[in-house]
Amino acid sequence: MQNRKIIGLSAILAGAVWAGAAVAQQGPPQFPDMTFFVTSKPGPDGANLGGLEGADKHCQTLATTAGAGAKTWKAYLSTQGAGAVNARDRIGKGPWKNAKGVQIAANLDELHKDAKLSIDNALTEGGRKIAGAGFNNNNHDVLTGSDMEGKALPADKDMTCGNWTKGGEGSAMVGHSDRMGLRDDVPSHSWNSSHPSRGCSLPALNATGGGALLYCFASN
């Protein structure tokens, strides 16, 4: 009888270990072929991303968790002033596909004229949708600092939160990931240039429907 109890207990323990190993092996969803995503979470300080370098690192880190870290990832962000950088010049030539394999654009021209972006395919690195207009937790404002062509804005007014180094006062141009506007007569707001934010802190970005999220593109 004692031997049977020992054998039974051993079987239970072995099963528990196997189940635990299976859960550990599952981990986050893996999308190695993905070449575009919206970040699932913000950086540590609102729109203060540590400049373009810090923003790119954020994209690269999240892509790595999704199994796409072998690619070189760039944040879709412009900067202003001396040496201004255009977001469109940072992200390669395309094509770009989301985590589910849906192609959002074949090249830069299509991306800026007829991007296939909506609440259904502007997905995070984990393949999840971003809550959009009409949701209680609307989070569709995405930081870009760009005009509708993906180019830098004039330097007379801060539209990049100090070139992505401010997490307090300031402003940043944002786009709407779901392409839904603020008015019924404007049903398809620009995905990359909709309106300025109220500030650069996370609470200020939250106030207009954003969470300091970024568009990330594989540039190679």
Buried (B, 14 or more C-beta within 10 A) or exposed (E): EEEEEEEEEEEEEEEEEEEEEEEEEEEEBBBEEBBBBBBBEBBEBBBBBBBBEBBBBBBBEBBBBBBBBEBBBBBBBBBBEEEBBBBBEBBBEBBBBBBEEBBBBBEBEBBBEEBBBBBEBBBBBBBEBBBBBEBEEBBBBBBBBBBBBBBBBEEEEBBBBBBBBBBBEBBBBBBBBBBBBEEEEEEEBBBBBBBBBBBBBBEBBBEBBBBBBBBBBBBE
